[in-house]
């Protein structure tokens, strides 16, 4: 089997202090400490044409938030973008999450998942990623619903058996020690939950 030297690293690692602004009804809001905007976006270290296109896709996912901040156009908005990844047998899984909020208001989270096969130097789908990791979607679902982490999470809501029958995995990061799974979840504000399941 061929080996490829590949890493995942920061393409963007940016922080900016949040400046409180005065909003109608929240006149004291400008004195509040909202901390920092943070934007971290990844790239893979391969130099091929396919890898460059993949990196461009990663950047474009939440580049508007970054470009808004560096142009000082954030106004009363709050941004926090982070990523995590797994690298196993030259198979890369990356999830980028972004929280968008407003001062004196709420926040919503969104995420995008990406998969890359460094050996064959191409982006792959989630199902292809599972296949190359020698696990089917059904096998993964069975493993998750029988895990302690899954039962502990849903037991806090009651009616656990109802959810065990209806699990829908939308994405997953895989390494030798754990699965990081994203599942549809009616109890979550964002409609999905993230669970780390030991292997």
N, CA, C and O atoms as a DFTB+ gen file, in Angstrom:
796 C
 N C O
     1  1       0.843      -1.200       0.000
     2  2       0.000       0.000       0.000
     3  2       0.872       1.241       0.000
     4  3       1.828       1.333       0.770
     5  1       0.550       2.190      -0.854
     6  2       1.301       3.434      -0.908
     7  2       1.022       4.268       0.339
     8  3      -0.056       4.207       0.932
     9  1       2.032       5.045       0.713
    10  2       1.884       5.962       1.830
    11  2       1.986       7.388       1.325
    12  3       2.774       7.686       0.426
    13  1       1.194       8.258       1.903
    14  2       1.207       9.663       1.534
    15  2       1.397      10.480       2.802
    16  3       0.727      10.246       3.808
    17  1       2.308      11.433       2.749
    18  2       2.513      12.324       3.888
    19  2       1.528      13.483       3.788
    20  3       1.636      14.326       2.896
    21  1       0.587      13.518       4.691
    22  2      -0.444      14.564       4.660
    23  2      -0.799      14.963       6.089
    24  3      -0.828      14.133       6.998
    25  1      -1.065      16.235       6.258
    26  2      -1.501      16.765       7.542
    27  2      -2.701      17.685       7.323
    28  3      -2.981      18.119       6.205
    29  1      -3.396      17.966       8.414
    30  2      -4.427      19.001       8.416
    31  2      -3.919      20.125       9.306
    32  3      -3.508      19.887      10.441
    33  1      -3.947      21.341       8.795
    34  2      -3.423      22.479       9.549
    35  2      -4.328      23.688       9.366
    36  3      -5.259      23.670       8.561
    37  1      -4.036      24.739      10.128
    38  2      -4.837      25.966      10.027
    39  2      -4.550      26.679       8.705
    40  3      -3.395      26.929       8.360
    41  1      -5.602      26.996       7.984
    42  2      -5.490      27.929       6.861
    43  2      -5.772      29.341       7.356
    44  3      -5.183      30.311       6.879
    45  1      -6.687      29.441       8.326
    46  2      -7.018      30.712       8.972
    47  2      -7.070      30.462      10.472
    48  3      -7.701      29.509      10.930
    49  1      -6.410      31.316      11.226
    50  2      -6.491      31.280      12.686
    51  2      -6.537      32.737      13.150
    52  3      -5.503      33.382      13.321
    53  1      -7.747      33.234      13.347
    54  2      -7.960      34.675      13.519
    55  2      -8.817      34.935      14.741
    56  3      -9.828      34.267      14.958
    57  1      -8.408      35.907      15.536
    58  2      -9.193      36.345      16.686
    59  2      -9.344      37.856      16.641
    60  3      -8.457      38.572      16.174
    61  1     -10.469      38.322      17.129
    62  2     -10.727      39.757      17.159
    63  2     -11.645      40.063      18.336
    64  3     -12.657      39.393      18.543
    65  1     -11.283      41.066      19.089
    66  2     -12.109      41.434      20.240
    67  2     -13.472      41.925      19.771
    68  3     -13.575      42.704      18.824
    69  1     -14.500      41.462      20.441
    70  2     -15.856      41.924      20.142
    71  2     -16.052      43.308      20.751
    72  3     -15.804      43.517      21.939
    73  1     -16.489      44.225      19.942
    74  2     -16.768      45.581      20.412
    75  2     -18.268      45.717      20.637
    76  3     -19.059      45.571      19.704
    77  1     -18.655      45.997      21.877
    78  2     -20.071      46.150      22.191
    79  2     -20.649      47.363      21.484
    80  3     -20.024      48.422      21.439
    81  1     -21.836      47.207      20.937
    82  2     -22.499      48.320      20.250
    83  2     -23.803      48.630      20.963
    84  3     -24.379      47.781      21.644
    85  1     -24.254      49.859      20.793
    86  2     -25.497      50.280      21.438
    87  2     -26.680      49.919      20.558
    88  3     -26.769      50.351      19.409
    89  1     -27.593      49.118      21.114
    90  2     -28.776      48.683      20.383
    91  2     -30.025      49.241      21.050
    92  3     -30.041      49.411      22.270
    93  1     -31.064      49.530      20.287
    94  2     -32.314      50.027      20.869
    95  2     -32.845      49.060      21.929
    96  3     -33.015      47.870      21.663
    97  1     -33.098      49.570      23.105
    98  2     -33.584      48.727      24.195
    99  2     -32.467      48.102      25.002
   100  3     -32.711      47.543      26.072
   101  1     -31.228      48.190      24.498
   102  2     -30.075      47.619      25.191
   103  2     -28.971      48.680      25.265
   104  3     -27.834      48.436      24.860
   105  1     -29.317      49.843      25.781
   106  2     -28.393      50.969      25.750
   107  2     -27.104      50.707      26.506
   108  3     -26.070      51.296      26.191
   109  1     -27.151      49.826      27.502
   110  2     -25.934      49.510      28.255
   111  2     -25.137      48.386      27.612
   112  3     -24.099      47.981      28.136
   113  1     -25.611      47.886      26.493
   114  2     -25.000      46.722      25.849
   115  2     -23.549      46.961      25.456
   116  3     -22.739      46.034      25.478
   117  1     -23.214      48.197      25.098
   118  2     -21.857      48.475      24.615
   119  2     -20.807      48.271      25.699
   120  3     -19.613      48.201      25.407
   121  1     -21.253      48.176      26.957
   122  2     -20.308      47.975      28.049
   123  2     -20.110      46.483      28.368
   124  3     -19.260      46.126      29.183
   125  1     -20.881      45.642      27.736
   126  2     -20.774      44.211      27.994
   127  2     -19.519      43.639      27.361
   128  3     -19.069      44.104      26.314
   129  1     -18.958      42.626      28.006
   130  2     -17.761      41.971      27.485
   131  2     -18.181      40.685      26.783
   132  3     -18.545      39.707      27.436
   133  1     -18.129      40.688      25.449
   134  2     -18.508      39.511      24.679
   135  2     -17.297      38.675      24.277
   136  3     -17.433      37.710      23.524
   137  1     -16.114      39.038      24.773
   138  2     -14.946      38.223      24.483
   139  2     -14.411      38.417      23.081
   140  3     -14.222      39.544      22.625
   141  1     -14.164      37.288      22.388
   142  2     -13.497      37.328      21.097
   143  2     -14.328      36.666      20.002
   144  3     -15.005      35.665      20.241
   145  1     -14.271      37.232      18.810
   146  2     -14.639      36.484      17.612
   147  2     -13.474      35.523      17.338
   148  3     -12.315      35.907      17.497
   149  1     -13.759      34.302      16.937
   150  2     -12.693      33.364      16.563
   151  2     -13.054      32.692      15.248
   152  3     -14.175      32.221      15.057
   153  1     -12.090      32.659      14.356
   154  2     -12.278      31.985      13.071
   155  2     -11.088      31.064      12.837
   156  3      -9.958      31.524      12.676
   157  1     -11.349      29.767      12.821
   158  2     -10.314      28.784      12.468
   159  2     -10.841      27.936      11.318
   160  3     -11.871      27.274      11.442
   161  1     -10.134      27.962      10.216
   162  2     -10.503      27.184       9.037
   163  2      -9.322      26.320       8.635
   164  3      -8.177      26.759       8.746
   165  1      -9.571      25.091       8.166
   166  2      -8.483      24.154       7.905
   167  2      -8.061      24.081       6.436
   168  3      -8.722      24.614       5.545
   169  1      -6.941      23.404       6.224
   170  2      -6.511      22.998       4.894
   171  2      -5.704      21.718       5.041
   172  3      -5.168      21.429       6.111
   173  1      -5.624      20.959       3.965
   174  2      -4.753      19.799       3.948
   175  2      -3.460      20.188       3.239
   176  3      -3.448      21.113       2.428
   177  1      -2.377      19.486       3.544
   178  2      -1.060      19.931       3.091
   179  2      -0.644      19.382       1.723
   180  3       0.470      19.650       1.273
   181  1      -1.507      18.628       1.060
   182  2      -1.176      18.163      -0.287
   183  2      -1.167      19.342      -1.257
   184  3      -1.880      20.326      -1.055
   185  1      -0.354      19.238      -2.315
   186  2      -0.168      20.349      -3.254
   187  2      -0.810      20.098      -4.624
   188  3      -0.641      20.904      -5.538
   189  1      -1.529      19.010      -4.773
   190  2      -2.112      18.671      -6.070
   191  2      -3.257      19.617      -6.428
   192  3      -3.737      20.381      -5.591
   193  1      -3.676      19.547      -7.671
   194  2      -4.807      20.360      -8.127
   195  2      -6.074      20.009      -7.357
   196  3      -6.818      20.897      -6.941
   197  1      -6.321      18.712      -7.166
   198  2      -7.517      18.295      -6.435
   199  2      -7.488      18.798      -4.990
   200  3      -8.506      19.235      -4.454
   201  1      -6.316      18.730      -4.374
   202  2      -6.197      19.181      -2.984
   203  2      -6.412      20.685      -2.881
   204  3      -7.028      21.163      -1.929
   205  1      -5.908      21.427      -3.851
   206  2      -6.106      22.877      -3.845
   207  2      -7.582      23.229      -3.997
   208  3      -8.068      24.164      -3.360
   209  1      -8.293      22.485      -4.837
   210  2      -9.733      22.708      -4.987
   211  2     -10.473      22.360      -3.700
   212  3     -11.423      23.039      -3.311
   213  1     -10.027      21.303      -3.056
   214  2     -10.630      20.888      -1.788
   215  2     -10.396      21.956      -0.723
   216  3     -11.311      22.298       0.026
   217  1      -9.183      22.479      -0.654
   218  2      -8.871      23.520       0.316
   219  2      -9.685      24.791       0.059
   220  3     -10.112      25.470       0.994
   221  1      -9.886      25.092      -1.199
   222  2     -10.712      26.256      -1.551
   223  2     -12.140      26.048      -1.065
   224  3     -12.780      26.979      -0.575
   225  1     -12.628      24.835      -1.201
   226  2     -13.979      24.500      -0.748
   227  2     -14.076      24.634       0.773
   228  3     -15.071      25.144       1.289
   229  1     -13.050      24.180       1.486
   230  2     -13.022      24.317       2.942
   231  2     -13.061      25.794       3.345
   232  3     -13.815      26.187       4.235
   233  1     -12.255      26.585       2.690
   234  2     -12.185      28.018       3.009
   235  2     -13.519      28.714       2.737
   236  3     -13.990      29.514       3.545
   237  1     -14.108      28.405       1.610
   238  2     -15.331      29.102       1.205
   239  2     -16.523      28.792       2.102
   240  3     -17.510      29.527       2.098
   241  1     -16.438      27.710       2.870
   242  2     -17.566      27.314       3.712
   243  2     -18.013      28.451       4.626
   244  3     -19.199      28.776       4.686
   245  1     -17.062      29.053       5.335
   246  2     -17.392      30.148       6.247
   247  2     -16.474      31.344       6.031
   248  3     -16.179      32.073       6.978
   249  1     -16.026      31.553       4.816
   250  2     -15.131      32.674       4.523
   251  2     -15.826      34.018       4.672
   252  3     -15.174      35.019       4.968
   253  1     -17.148      34.056       4.471
   254  2     -17.865      35.322       4.589
   255  2     -17.742      35.890       5.998
   256  3     -17.606      37.100       6.181
   257  1     -17.790      35.002       6.993
   258  2     -17.652      35.455       8.371
   259  2     -16.261      36.047       8.611
   260  3     -16.123      37.095       9.241
   261  1     -15.247      35.370       8.106
   262  2     -13.877      35.843       8.255
   263  2     -13.670      37.178       7.548
   264  3     -13.106      38.112       8.117
   265  1     -14.125      37.256       6.319
   266  2     -13.939      38.480       5.538
   267  2     -14.739      39.644       6.114
   268  3     -14.329      40.799       5.995
   269  1     -15.863      39.348       6.729
   270  2     -16.651      40.374       7.407
   271  2     -15.851      40.963       8.571
   272  3     -15.851      42.176       8.779
   273  1     -15.178      40.108       9.319
   274  2     -14.416      40.566      10.475
   275  2     -13.196      41.385      10.069
   276  3     -12.930      42.433      10.657
   277  1     -12.458      40.919       9.075
   278  2     -11.242      41.651       8.703
   279  2     -11.577      42.960       8.001
   280  3     -10.728      43.844       7.893
   281  1     -12.816      43.087       7.523
   282  2     -13.266      44.334       6.892
   283  2     -14.000      45.244       7.882
   284  3     -14.504      46.304       7.511
   285  1     -14.051      44.808       9.158
   286  2     -14.719      45.579      10.217
   287  2     -16.194      45.847       9.905
   288  3     -16.699      46.945      10.142
   289  1     -16.876      44.829       9.369
   290  2     -18.272      44.977       9.007
   291  2     -19.198      44.088       9.850
   292  3     -20.336      43.823       9.464
   293  1     -18.696      43.636      10.999
   294  2     -19.497      42.696      11.791
   295  2     -20.646      43.362      12.539
   296  3     -21.598      42.685      12.928
   297  1     -20.574      44.700      12.751
   298  2     -21.611      45.435      13.472
   299  2     -21.912      44.758      14.809
   300  3     -21.018      44.642      15.647
   301  1     -23.162      44.304      15.030
   302  2     -23.507      43.711      16.325
   303  2     -23.486      42.176      16.286
   304  3     -23.981      41.527      17.208
   305  1     -22.924      41.605      15.236
   306  2     -22.907      40.146      15.120
   307  2     -21.718      39.539      15.870
   308  3     -20.713      40.203      16.125
   309  1     -21.865      38.256      16.214
   310  2     -20.832      37.493      16.901
   311  2     -20.533      36.242      16.082
   312  3     -21.453      35.572      15.614
   313  1     -19.240      35.921      15.905
   314  2     -18.864      34.773      15.084
   315  2     -17.857      33.880      15.818
   316  3     -16.928      34.357      16.471
   317  1     -18.071      32.591      15.689
   318  2     -17.113      31.631      16.229
   319  2     -17.100      30.396      15.323
   320  3     -18.049      29.613      15.315
   321  1     -16.024      30.234      14.568
   322  2     -15.871      29.081      13.670
   323  2     -14.682      28.239      14.117
   324  3     -13.583      28.759      14.313
   325  1     -14.906      26.939      14.276
   326  2     -13.865      26.007      14.691
   327  2     -13.955      24.760      13.825
   328  3     -14.957      24.534      13.147
   329  1     -12.901      23.954      13.855
   330  2     -12.956      22.684      13.124
   331  2     -12.300      21.581      13.935
   332  3     -11.492      21.833      14.829
   333  1     -12.664      20.370      13.605
   334  2     -11.962      19.200      14.119
   335  2     -11.817      18.202      12.986
   336  3     -12.540      18.263      11.992
   337  1     -10.872      17.278      13.148
   338  2     -10.624      16.339      12.059
   339  2     -10.084      15.031      12.618
   340  3      -9.608      14.963      13.751
   341  1     -10.171      14.009      11.800
   342  2      -9.480      12.754      12.065
   343  2      -8.697      12.373      10.820
   344  3      -9.106      12.662       9.696
   345  1      -7.579      11.727      11.038
   346  2      -6.708      11.253       9.959
   347  2      -6.330       9.823      10.267
   348  3      -5.589       9.557      11.213
   349  1      -6.837       8.903       9.471
   350  2      -6.612       7.471       9.702
   351  2      -6.368       6.798       8.354
   352  3      -7.221       6.844       7.468
   353  1      -5.213       6.180       8.206
   354  2      -4.860       5.480       6.961
   355  2      -5.016       6.391       5.747
   356  3      -5.526       5.976       4.706
   357  1      -4.574       7.622       5.892
   358  2      -4.638       8.625       4.825
   359  2      -6.080       8.988       4.425
   360  3      -6.301       9.581       3.370
   361  1      -7.037       8.637       5.258
   362  2      -8.418       9.075       5.077
   363  2      -8.679      10.224       6.031
   364  3      -8.493      10.092       7.241
   365  1      -9.108      11.344       5.489
   366  2      -9.293      12.560       6.282
   367  2     -10.777      12.872       6.402
   368  3     -11.502      12.912       5.407
   369  1     -11.207      13.087       7.610
   370  2     -12.556      13.587       7.863
   371  2     -12.455      14.927       8.573
   372  3     -11.715      15.052       9.549
   373  1     -13.175      15.916       8.108
   374  2     -13.125      17.263       8.688
   375  2     -14.547      17.768       8.901
   376  3     -15.399      17.649       8.020
   377  1     -14.791      18.326      10.066
   378  2     -16.051      19.010      10.330
   379  2     -15.738      20.441      10.762
   380  3     -14.953      20.668      11.683
   381  1     -16.362      21.398      10.081
   382  2     -16.222      22.806      10.432
   383  2     -17.547      23.273      11.012
   384  3     -18.592      23.132      10.377
   385  1     -17.505      23.823      12.206
   386  2     -18.703      24.335      12.865
   387  2     -18.613      25.850      12.976
   388  3     -17.534      26.402      13.191
   389  1     -19.737      26.509      12.831
   390  2     -19.758      27.966      12.951
   391  2     -20.964      28.408      13.758
   392  3     -22.101      28.044      13.457
   393  1     -20.702      29.190      14.775
   394  2     -21.760      29.804      15.556
   395  2     -21.922      31.254      15.148
   396  3     -20.951      32.008      15.088
   397  1     -23.143      31.634      14.871
   398  2     -23.448      33.019      14.507
   399  2     -24.482      33.550      15.487
   400  3     -25.529      32.936      15.695
   401  1     -24.183      34.680      16.079
   402  2     -25.114      35.254      17.029
   403  2     -25.157      36.758      16.896
   404  3     -24.487      37.345      16.047
   405  1     -25.953      37.370      17.745
   406  2     -26.019      38.822      17.812
   407  2     -25.889      39.235      19.265
   408  3     -26.311      38.515      20.170
   409  1     -25.307      40.388      19.475
   410  2     -25.205      40.910      20.826
   411  2     -26.611      41.129      21.378
   412  3     -27.507      41.605      20.681
   413  1     -26.777      40.765      22.658
   414  2     -28.076      40.866      23.332
   415  2     -29.137      40.033      22.634
   416  3     -30.323      40.359      22.684
   417  1     -28.702      38.934      21.969
   418  2     -29.657      38.076      21.273
   419  2     -29.216      36.625      21.297
   420  3     -28.388      36.235      22.120
   421  1     -29.766      35.829      20.399
   422  2     -29.493      34.405      20.374
   423  2     -28.349      34.041      19.448
   424  3     -27.679      34.902      18.878
   425  1     -28.147      32.738      19.316
   426  2     -27.060      32.213      18.493
   427  2     -27.523      30.936      17.823
   428  3     -28.292      30.174      18.409
   429  1     -27.066      30.687      16.601
   430  2     -27.356      29.410      15.962
   431  2     -26.051      28.802      15.465
   432  3     -25.094      29.511      15.154
   433  1     -26.037      27.480      15.398
   434  2     -24.852      26.736      14.971
   435  2     -25.147      26.025      13.659
   436  3     -26.256      25.541      13.436
   437  1     -24.151      25.969      12.805
   438  2     -24.249      25.158      11.589
   439  2     -22.917      24.456      11.383
   440  3     -21.890      24.892      11.902
   441  1     -22.939      23.374      10.627
   442  2     -21.690      22.657      10.389
   443  2     -21.688      22.061       8.990
   444  3     -22.737      21.820       8.393
   445  1     -20.488      21.832       8.488
   446  2     -20.287      21.158       7.215
   447  2     -19.201      20.107       7.390
   448  3     -18.198      20.343       8.064
   449  1     -19.405      18.956       6.782
   450  2     -18.434      17.865       6.863
   451  2     -17.820      17.602       5.489
   452  3     -18.478      17.741       4.458
   453  1     -16.548      17.220       5.502
   454  2     -15.809      16.970       4.270
   455  2     -14.928      15.739       4.469
   456  3     -14.459      15.454       5.571
   457  1     -14.719      15.018       3.365
   458  2     -13.927      13.793       3.429
   459  2     -12.965      13.744       2.246
   460  3     -13.315      14.110       1.123
   461  1     -11.726      13.278       2.527
   462  2     -10.712      13.248       1.472
   463  2      -9.882      11.983       1.586
   464  3      -9.462      11.588       2.674
   465  1      -9.654      11.354       0.433
   466  2      -8.818      10.162       0.322
   467  2      -7.457      10.609      -0.209
   468  3      -7.306      10.877      -1.400
   469  1      -6.470      10.687       0.685
   470  2      -5.155      11.201       0.283
   471  2      -4.403      10.236      -0.622
   472  3      -3.615      10.670      -1.463
   473  1      -4.632       8.940      -0.467
   474  2      -3.961       7.956      -1.322
   475  2      -4.367       8.143      -2.776
   476  3      -3.521       8.154      -3.670
   477  1      -5.659       8.290      -3.003
   478  2      -6.171       8.474      -4.362
   479  2      -6.345       9.946      -4.736
   480  3      -6.803      10.269      -5.832
   481  1      -5.978      10.819      -3.825
   482  2      -5.946      12.255      -4.054
   483  2      -7.270      12.782      -4.604
   484  3      -7.324      13.375      -5.681
   485  1      -8.346      12.547      -3.826
   486  2      -9.652      13.047      -4.269
   487  2     -10.600      13.172      -3.089
   488  3     -10.478      12.469      -2.086
   489  1     -11.554      14.093      -3.239
   490  2     -12.624      14.212      -2.263
   491  2     -13.569      13.032      -2.418
   492  3     -13.813      12.566      -3.531
   493  1     -14.098      12.552      -1.307
   494  2     -15.015      11.417      -1.338
   495  2     -16.273      11.759      -0.547
   496  3     -16.293      12.710       0.233
   497  1     -17.315      10.972      -0.761
   498  2     -18.574      11.172      -0.053
   499  2     -18.515      10.506       1.322
   500  3     -17.592       9.749       1.620
   501  1     -19.504      10.797       2.142
   502  2     -19.585      10.176       3.461
   503  2     -19.686       8.661       3.346
   504  3     -19.012       7.942       4.083
   505  1     -20.517       8.167       2.435
   506  2     -20.659       6.715       2.282
   507  2     -19.366       6.071       1.787
   508  3     -19.031       4.963       2.204
   509  1     -18.638       6.753       0.902
   510  2     -17.345       6.239       0.458
   511  2     -16.343       6.222       1.616
   512  3     -15.534       5.302       1.736
   513  1     -16.406       7.233       2.450
   514  2     -15.543       7.310       3.635
   515  2     -15.808       6.136       4.568
   516  3     -14.872       5.521       5.078
   517  1     -17.088       5.824       4.793
   518  2     -17.426       4.674       5.622
   519  2     -16.924       3.384       5.001
   520  3     -16.351       2.540       5.690
   521  1     -17.137       3.226       3.686
   522  2     -16.706       2.005       3.002
   523  2     -15.201       1.805       3.120
   524  3     -14.739       0.691       3.366
   525  1     -14.442       2.871       2.947
   526  2     -12.982       2.773       3.034
   527  2     -12.521       2.523       4.462
   528  3     -11.405       2.051       4.682
   529  1     -13.372       2.836       5.433
   530  2     -13.089       2.519       6.832
   531  2     -13.669       1.160       7.239
   532  3     -13.675       0.802       8.417
   533  1     -14.152       0.418       6.249
   534  2     -14.634      -0.958       6.442
   535  2     -15.806      -1.033       7.422
   536  3     -15.875      -1.942       8.249
   537  1     -16.725      -0.072       7.323
   538  2     -17.935      -0.121       8.133
   539  2     -19.086       0.444       7.314
   540  3     -18.941       1.471       6.651
   541  1     -20.222      -0.228       7.362
   542  2     -21.391       0.255       6.626
   543  2     -22.183       1.217       7.501
   544  3     -21.962       1.294       8.710
   545  1     -23.093       1.937       6.894
   546  2     -23.940       2.859       7.653
   547  2     -24.779       2.090       8.677
   548  3     -24.934       2.540       9.812
   549  1     -25.319       0.936       8.282
   550  2     -26.124       0.134       9.201
   551  2     -25.294      -0.382      10.369
   552  3     -25.747      -0.375      11.513
   553  1     -24.076      -0.828      10.074
   554  2     -23.205      -1.308      11.152
   555  2     -22.854      -0.183      12.116
   556  3     -22.806      -0.387      13.329
   557  1     -22.611       0.997      11.575
   558  2     -22.295       2.142      12.426
   559  2     -23.492       2.515      13.295
   560  3     -23.336       2.786      14.485
   561  1     -24.685       2.529      12.703
   562  2     -25.891       2.850      13.471
   563  2     -26.092       1.849      14.609
   564  3     -26.415       2.238      15.731
   565  1     -25.900       0.559      14.319
   566  2     -26.047      -0.460      15.362
   567  2     -25.041      -0.243      16.486
   568  3     -25.378      -0.370      17.663
   569  1     -23.800       0.085      16.117
   570  2     -22.763       0.308      17.113
   571  2     -23.110       1.495      18.002
   572  3     -22.925       1.448      19.218
   573  1     -23.616       2.561      17.385
   574  2     -23.937       3.778      18.144
   575  2     -25.092       3.533      19.108
   576  3     -24.993       3.873      20.288
   577  1     -26.193       2.944      18.617
   578  2     -27.381       2.802      19.470
   579  2     -27.142       1.823      20.612
   580  3     -27.876       1.843      21.601
   581  1     -26.139       0.973      20.495
   582  2     -25.825       0.032      21.574
   583  2     -24.708       0.537      22.488
   584  3     -24.244      -0.189      23.367
   585  1     -24.286       1.764      22.280
   586  2     -23.191       2.315      23.092
   587  2     -23.719       2.932      24.377
   588  3     -24.866       3.374      24.448
   589  1     -22.872       2.953      25.381
   590  2     -23.219       3.589      26.654
   591  2     -23.403       5.088      26.477
   592  3     -24.288       5.686      27.088
   593  1     -22.568       5.694      25.641
   594  2     -22.638       7.143      25.441
   595  2     -23.989       7.562      24.852
   596  3     -24.551       8.589      25.233
   597  1     -24.496       6.757      23.923
   598  2     -25.776       7.069      23.289
   599  2     -26.930       6.946      24.282
   600  3     -27.789       7.824      24.357
   601  1     -26.941       5.853      25.040
   602  2     -28.031       5.654      26.004
   603  2     -27.982       6.694      27.119
   604  3     -29.024       7.147      27.594
   605  1     -26.765       7.077      27.540
   606  2     -26.646       8.097      28.587
   607  2     -27.159       9.443      28.099
   608  3     -27.784      10.182      28.861
   609  1     -26.901       9.770      26.834
   610  2     -27.353      11.048      26.293
   611  2     -28.873      11.109      26.254
   612  3     -29.459      12.080      26.734
   613  1     -29.522      10.101      25.695
   614  2     -30.969      10.155      25.520
   615  2     -31.752       9.846      26.785
   616  3     -32.931      10.188      26.874
   617  1     -31.126       9.209      27.760
   618  2     -31.852       8.889      28.989
   619  2     -32.279      10.147      29.733
   620  3     -33.229      10.112      30.516
   621  1     -31.580      11.266      29.494
   622  2     -31.960      12.505      30.170
   623  2     -33.288      13.060      29.658
   624  3     -33.926      13.874      30.327
   625  1     -33.702      12.617      28.467
   626  2     -34.953      13.101      27.891
   627  2     -36.110      12.121      28.106
   628  3     -37.267      12.460      27.856
   629  1     -35.796      10.906      28.571
   630  2     -36.822       9.880      28.675
   631  2     -37.152       9.333      27.291
   632  3     -36.619       9.814      26.291
   633  1     -38.016       8.343      27.229
   634  2     -38.465       7.806      25.934
   635  2     -37.292       7.390      25.059
   636  3     -37.320       7.573      23.842
   637  1     -36.265       6.833      25.683
   638  2     -35.021       6.485      24.979
   639  2     -35.245       5.493      23.845
   640  3     -34.660       5.638      22.771
   641  1     -36.096       4.475      24.076
   642  2     -36.306       3.435      23.065
   643  2     -36.884       3.996      21.776
   644  3     -36.591       3.492      20.691
   645  1     -37.697       5.027      21.886
   646  2     -38.272       5.668      20.696
   647  2     -37.171       6.190      19.784
   648  3     -37.260       6.055      18.564
   649  1     -36.137       6.784      20.365
   650  2     -35.062       7.380      19.569
   651  2     -34.099       6.314      19.061
   652  3     -33.493       6.474      18.001
   653  1     -33.962       5.251      19.800
   654  2     -33.078       4.174      19.366
   655  2     -33.543       3.601      18.028
   656  3     -32.720       3.160      17.225
   657  1     -34.837       3.604      17.785
   658  2     -35.373       3.038      16.552
   659  2     -35.233       3.985      15.365
   660  3     -35.343       3.564      14.214
   661  1     -34.990       5.259      15.645
   662  2     -35.062       6.258      14.579
   663  2     -33.766       7.034      14.368
   664  3     -33.800       8.157      13.867
   665  1     -32.641       6.464      14.737
   666  2     -31.379       7.166      14.609
   667  2     -31.052       7.420      13.132
   668  3     -31.181       6.530      12.292
   669  1     -30.629       8.645      12.840
   670  2     -30.162       9.007      11.495
   671  2     -28.801       9.683      11.655
   672  3     -28.703      10.785      12.193
   673  1     -27.763       9.011      11.184
   674  2     -26.413       9.556      11.243
   675  2     -26.179      10.386       9.991
   676  3     -26.326       9.892       8.873
   677  1     -25.816      11.647      10.184
   678  2     -25.592      12.526       9.036
   679  2     -24.125      12.590       8.640
   680  3     -23.801      12.730       7.461
   681  1     -23.228      12.485       9.636
   682  2     -21.790      12.507       9.368
   683  2     -21.058      11.838      10.505
   684  3     -21.622      11.624      11.578
   685  1     -19.784      11.501      10.271
   686  2     -18.995      10.838      11.303
   687  2     -17.510      11.000      11.002
   688  3     -17.079      10.872       9.856
   689  1     -16.738      11.281      12.040
   690  2     -15.280      11.266      11.958
   691  2     -14.794       9.994      12.640
   692  3     -15.285       9.628      13.708
   693  1     -13.823       9.320      12.018
   694  2     -13.387       8.006      12.501
   695  2     -11.877       7.990      12.709
   696  3     -11.116       8.400      11.832
   697  1     -11.449       7.511      13.883
   698  2     -10.052       7.131      14.053
   699  2      -9.999       5.812      14.815
   700  3     -11.031       5.170      15.009
   701  1      -8.826       5.408      15.243
   702  2      -8.685       4.076      15.830
   703  2      -9.294       3.971      17.223
   704  3      -9.508       2.862      17.713
   705  1      -9.578       5.094      17.871
   706  2     -10.064       5.041      19.251
   707  2     -11.519       5.458      19.435
   708  3     -12.121       5.146      20.462
   709  1     -12.103       6.170      18.438
   710  2     -13.456       6.668      18.663
   711  2     -14.157       6.996      17.350
   712  3     -13.532       7.148      16.300
   713  1     -15.472       7.096      17.453
   714  2     -16.325       7.678      16.418
   715  2     -16.826       9.022      16.945
   716  3     -17.285       9.105      18.084
   717  1     -16.745      10.060      16.139
   718  2     -17.400      11.327      16.459
   719  2     -18.573      11.436      15.502
   720  3     -18.389      11.730      14.321
   721  1     -19.772      11.201      16.000
   722  2     -20.938      11.099      15.128
   723  2     -21.859      12.301      15.283
   724  3     -22.012      12.867      16.366
   725  1     -22.464      12.668      14.161
   726  2     -23.477      13.721      14.123
   727  2     -24.789      13.062      13.735
   728  3     -24.886      12.405      12.698
   729  1     -25.799      13.244      14.579
   730  2     -27.077      12.579      14.350
   731  2     -28.204      13.609      14.372
   732  3     -28.110      14.634      15.047
   733  1     -29.267      13.324      13.627
   734  2     -30.459      14.156      13.707
   735  2     -31.082      13.991      15.090
   736  3     -31.172      12.878      15.610
   737  1     -31.514      15.112      15.683
   738  2     -31.960      15.074      17.069
   739  2     -33.062      16.122      17.286
   740  3     -32.804      17.322      17.197
   741  1     -34.277      15.670      17.566
   742  2     -35.395      16.600      17.733
   743  2     -35.265      17.413      19.019
   744  3     -35.921      18.444      19.166
   745  1     -34.419      16.957      19.959
   746  2     -34.270      17.678      21.210
   747  2     -33.283      18.841      21.104
   748  3     -33.245      19.709      21.977
   749  1     -32.501      18.856      20.056
   750  2     -31.475      19.880      19.901
   751  2     -32.044      21.107      19.203
   752  3     -32.865      20.988      18.294
   753  1     -31.602      22.288      19.632
   754  2     -32.044      23.535      19.006
   755  2     -31.659      23.553      17.532
   756  3     -32.408      24.056      16.694
   757  1     -30.500      23.007      17.224
   758  2     -30.003      23.030      15.847
   759  2     -30.437      21.816      15.030
   760  3     -30.089      21.700      13.855
   761  1     -31.197      20.912      15.649
   762  2     -31.699      19.755      14.912
   763  2     -30.723      18.614      14.776
   764  3     -30.996      17.650      14.060
   765  1     -29.594      18.700      15.443
   766  2     -28.633      17.604      15.391
   767  2     -27.796      17.629      16.661
   768  3     -27.707      18.656      17.334
   769  1     -27.190      16.508      16.984
   770  2     -26.308      16.408      18.142
   771  2     -25.015      15.722      17.752
   772  3     -24.957      14.959      16.788
   773  1     -23.998      16.007      18.512
   774  2     -22.666      15.421      18.309
   775  2     -22.360      14.536      19.505
   776  3     -22.482      14.963      20.653
   777  1     -21.959      13.292      19.227
   778  2     -21.604      12.355      20.288
   779  2     -20.238      11.730      19.988
   780  3     -19.932      11.407      18.840
   781  1     -19.432      11.567      21.024
   782  2     -18.164      10.857      20.893
   783  2     -18.332       9.463      21.495
   784  3     -18.652       9.307      22.673
   785  1     -18.109       8.462      20.654
   786  2     -18.336       7.071      21.043
   787  2     -17.005       6.316      21.001
   788  3     -16.352       6.262      19.959
   789  1     -16.608       5.741      22.125
   790  2     -15.368       4.966      22.161
   791  2     -15.502       3.698      21.335
   792  3     -16.573       3.094      21.281
   793  1     -14.409       3.295      20.689
   794  2     -14.425       2.057      19.910
   795  2     -13.944       0.892      20.757
   796  3     -13.887      -0.239      20.275
